[in-house]
Amino acid sequence: MDQLENIRESIRAIKSNLLRTVLTGLIISIGIMSLVGILTAVDGMKHSLNQTFSSLGANSFDIRKKFNSGGNGGQSRTEKVYPAITYDQAIKYKELMGTKSQVSLSANVSGATVVKSATDKTNPNINVIAGDEFYLAGQNLNLERGRAFSSYELELGSNVAIIGKEISDKLFPKTEPINQYITFLGRRFKIVGELEKRGSSMGGSGGDRMILIPLETGRQIPLTGNGTLTYNIKTSISRPEELTYVMGEATGVMRNVRQDRLGQEESFEIRRSDSLIQSLNEISGYLKMGGFIIGFITLLGASVGLMNIMMVSVNERTREIGVRKALGATAQQIQQQFLIEAVVICILGGIVGIFLGILMGNGIASLIGEGGFIVPWIWVFVGLTICVLVGVLSGFYPARRASKLDPIESLRYE
């Protein structure tokens, strides 16, 4: 019996016990599905969140007022209050850094605003932001229709606005929003642009519930509470590899602008926009490790089930083994036949499990956010490799036992 004939006999044995083959394959497919499904879901969620975070720009960094921190090593309840970044400080920083990078200035005017049109109004959940000419590019926001602010409107602080998609759908469901008028914060604004839909990949609304007005206009609006705007600065460069160097230079410039004394900690915080992506990569690494362990445990149970079924198969085919040995089959050929059966069953079950795992993983990832359909080829190959290993390890002992059966005793077996 040559190797090719041995393979044919293994396939014939699988076909003759089709129901048992299907049930055994299902055990393996469930294990592979859990492994590939979890890892695909992690990759899918990472891809979706990466797209969301990358909109912040991997070649930029933000400068904001530092939040309060406890003093005296926690021995005192007194908190150090850092002053807000003023308009003059933001403008001076922009003048000093503007020749080497693109600096965008913005300020949060209101975070719970009701916006009214002539016939309808929104819920009090609209975010009003005042921004300069670089704000849209710095935040990776695109216009679906209309235009950006003109230099004249930015300089004089005209009452013009660019609105998010959700606001447009709410206030102007059947009409063109451009050149329409809306009222908020006690002023009447003319709509000059509408932002593209951003969706809610992070569970929020992004730019869909945002209204952008000129920076000078935001400075003219009287505010409730402390009545002081705090300005956010976003610096973008054309060469991401120079980001660390430019951040160091920006820190020195901002310390000078804020008049932070030598040896004193910064009164502002500077953060890379891709630091969230770096944190996400660390978290996803732990998730993958946990998913692999869970999938491995599931496969371990599947391999025990496969070994048990192969042992039953050896007992059922004892007379067949005796006939083959009587006709000249060697112990090695008998062992190879059962090993091939176990490996083929595992591969068939693995292919089904990989297919179901990819569907399951992408389905879970789609619940987190919008993203493309991901086929994790590396996990496909890993899954198939694991299937072969499970088949060999689970089938080895039954195959070894079958090869050691005495032919005379096997022929007598009932």
Secondary structure, DSSP 8 states (H G I E B T S, - for coil): --HHHHHHHHHHHHHHTHHHHHHHHHHHHHHHHHHHHHHHHHHHHHHHHHHHHHTT-TTEEEEEE---EE-GGGT---EE------HHHHHHHHHHHTTTSEEEEEEEEEEEE--B-SS-B--S-EEEEEE-TTHHHHTT--EEEE----HHHHHHT-SEEEE-HHHHHHH-SSS--TT-EEEETTEEEEEEEEE-----TTSS-GGGGEEEEEHHHHHHS--STT----EEEEEE-S-GGGHHHHHHHHHHHHHHHHT--TTS--SEEEEETTHHHHHHHHHHHHHHHHHHHHHHHHHHHHHHHHHHHHHHHHHHTHHHHHHHHHTT--HHHHHHHHHHHHHHHHHHHHHHHHHHHHHHHHHHHHHH--------HHHHHHHHHHHHHHHHHHHHHHHHHHHTS-HHHHHH--
